[in-house]
């Protein structure tokens, strides 16, 4: 397994993993699957400062990426879209269901935290549903603490759910 920067050819795998998370109602507020095309601008908005990394299994060849499988991804994105927050990034992690609970999220988050000083990012925030215990545990194991609680802000299948804001100062 290796962590590498995502390329646009990875977008279909990234969206497949994201869509696999929707039915569980744990990791996203999207209620229906999304399309690759609907996320192309999102992907292109990521740059050297706010990258998307993938965890890949197998070999990636110069002429073809068909011999590897993307099993997880992590993105950093600008927090709140205002210049004063330029040293803060929002972090999102999604893991392919059959690869969950194998430490991939830990590896991706560890990698992202390690890259933050080079990216001039000093704070990370994650928005996690209060009922998503695995993600809350993952982030807390890296020293993230609760910076906010938005009670019953989302409605998932007729059930009001709360959103926890976790944060970490990384440099």
C-alpha positions as CSV (number, residue, x, y, z in Angstrom):
1,X,0.0,0.0,0.0
2,X,1.2,3.5,-0.8
3,X,-0.1,7.0,-0.2
4,X,0.2,9.3,-3.2
5,X,-1.3,12.5,-4.5
6,X,-4.5,11.9,-6.4
7,X,-4.7,12.5,-10.1
8,X,-7.9,13.2,-12.0
9,X,-7.9,9.6,-13.3
10,X,-8.5,8.6,-9.7
11,X,-11.8,10.6,-9.4
12,X,-14.0,7.7,-10.4
13,X,-12.6,5.6,-7.6
14,X,-12.8,8.5,-5.1
15,X,-16.5,8.9,-6.0
16,X,-17.2,5.2,-5.8
17,X,-15.7,5.1,-2.3
18,X,-17.7,8.2,-1.3
19,X,-20.9,6.8,-2.7
20,X,-20.4,3.6,-0.7
21,X,-20.5,5.7,2.5
22,X,-23.9,7.3,1.7
23,X,-26.2,4.3,2.7
24,X,-24.6,4.0,6.2
25,X,-25.6,7.6,7.1
26,X,-22.4,7.8,9.1
27,X,-20.0,9.9,7.1
28,X,-21.8,12.3,4.8
29,X,-24.9,14.4,4.6
30,X,-25.5,13.4,1.0
31,X,-28.5,11.2,0.7
32,X,-28.2,10.0,-2.9
33,X,-25.1,8.9,-4.9
34,X,-23.2,11.7,-6.6
35,X,-21.6,11.6,-10.1
36,X,-18.0,12.0,-11.1
37,X,-19.0,15.0,-13.3
38,X,-20.6,16.7,-10.3
39,X,-17.3,16.5,-8.4
40,X,-14.9,17.4,-11.1
41,X,-14.7,21.1,-10.1
42,X,-14.3,20.0,-6.5
43,X,-11.4,17.8,-7.5
44,X,-9.8,20.5,-9.6
45,X,-10.1,23.1,-6.8
46,X,-7.6,21.0,-4.8
47,X,-4.0,22.2,-5.4
48,X,-0.6,21.9,-3.9
49,X,-1.8,23.6,-0.7
50,X,-5.0,21.6,-0.3
51,X,-4.3,18.2,-1.8
52,X,-6.2,15.0,-2.1
53,X,-4.2,11.9,-1.3
54,X,-5.2,8.3,-2.0
55,X,-4.2,5.0,-0.5
56,X,-3.4,2.6,-3.4
57,X,-3.0,-1.1,-3.3
58,X,-1.0,-2.8,-6.1
59,X,1.3,-1.4,-8.8
60,X,0.8,1.8,-10.7
61,X,2.4,1.7,-14.1
62,X,3.5,4.7,-16.2
63,X,1.1,3.8,-19.0
64,X,-1.8,2.5,-17.0
65,X,-3.2,2.7,-13.5
66,X,-5.4,-0.4,-13.9
67,X,-3.1,-2.6,-11.8
68,X,-3.8,-0.6,-8.6
69,X,-6.9,-0.2,-6.5
70,X,-7.7,3.0,-4.6
71,X,-8.9,1.8,-1.1
72,X,-9.2,5.2,0.6
73,X,-8.7,8.9,0.3
74,X,-8.2,12.0,2.3
75,X,-8.7,15.6,1.3
76,X,-7.7,18.9,2.7
77,X,-9.8,21.9,1.8
78,X,-9.9,25.5,2.7
79,X,-11.9,26.1,5.8
80,X,-14.8,28.5,5.4
81,X,-13.5,30.1,2.2
82,X,-12.3,33.3,3.9
83,X,-8.7,34.5,3.7
84,X,-8.3,34.9,7.5
85,X,-8.6,31.1,7.9
86,X,-5.7,30.4,5.5
87,X,-3.8,28.3,8.0
88,X,-6.8,26.1,8.8
89,X,-7.9,23.2,6.6
90,X,-10.9,20.9,6.8
91,X,-10.0,17.2,6.6
92,X,-12.2,14.5,5.1
93,X,-11.4,10.8,5.0
94,X,-13.3,8.0,3.2
95,X,-12.3,4.3,3.2
96,X,-13.6,1.6,0.8
97,X,-15.9,-0.6,3.0
98,X,-14.0,-3.9,2.6
99,X,-10.8,-2.1,3.7
100,X,-12.3,-0.4,6.8
101,X,-10.8,-1.2,10.2
102,X,-7.5,-2.1,8.7
103,X,-5.6,1.1,9.7
104,X,-5.9,2.9,6.4
105,X,-7.6,5.9,8.0
106,X,-4.8,6.1,10.6
107,X,-2.2,6.0,7.9
108,X,-3.9,8.7,5.8
109,X,-4.5,11.0,8.8
110,X,-0.9,10.5,10.0
111,X,0.4,11.4,6.5
112,X,-1.8,14.5,6.3
113,X,-0.8,15.8,9.7
114,X,2.9,15.2,8.8
115,X,2.5,17.3,5.6
116,X,0.7,20.2,7.3
117,X,3.9,22.2,8.2
118,X,5.1,22.0,4.5
119,X,1.6,23.2,3.4
120,X,1.7,26.1,5.9
121,X,-1.4,24.6,7.7
122,X,-1.4,25.0,11.5
123,X,-4.9,23.8,12.3
124,X,-7.1,20.9,11.1
125,X,-10.8,20.6,11.6
126,X,-13.1,17.7,11.0
127,X,-16.9,17.7,10.9
128,X,-18.1,14.3,12.1
129,X,-21.6,13.1,12.9
130,X,-22.0,12.4,16.6
131,X,-23.2,8.9,15.9
132,X,-20.0,8.1,13.8
133,X,-18.1,6.5,16.7
134,X,-15.3,5.0,14.5
135,X,-14.4,8.4,13.0
136,X,-14.6,10.2,16.3
137,X,-12.3,7.6,17.9
138,X,-9.9,7.9,15.0
139,X,-9.6,11.6,15.2
140,X,-9.4,11.7,19.0
141,X,-6.6,9.1,18.8
142,X,-4.6,11.7,17.0
143,X,-5.2,14.4,19.6
144,X,-8.2,16.1,18.0
145,X,-10.5,17.6,20.6
146,X,-14.1,18.9,20.4
147,X,-14.2,22.5,19.2
148,X,-17.9,22.6,18.6
149,X,-21.2,20.8,18.6
150,X,-24.1,21.5,16.2
151,X,-27.0,19.7,17.9
152,X,-29.5,17.9,15.6
153,X,-28.4,20.0,12.6
154,X,-28.9,17.2,10.0
155,X,-31.9,15.0,9.2
156,X,-30.9,11.5,8.0
157,X,-33.9,9.2,7.2
158,X,-36.2,11.2,9.4
159,X,-33.8,11.2,12.4
160,X,-32.2,14.4,13.6
161,X,-28.4,14.0,13.9
162,X,-25.8,16.2,15.6
163,X,-22.4,17.2,14.1
164,X,-19.3,17.4,16.1
165,X,-16.5,19.7,15.1
166,X,-13.1,18.3,16.1
167,X,-9.9,20.3,15.8
168,X,-6.2,20.0,16.3
169,X,-3.3,22.5,16.3
170,X,-0.6,20.8,14.2
171,X,2.2,23.3,14.3
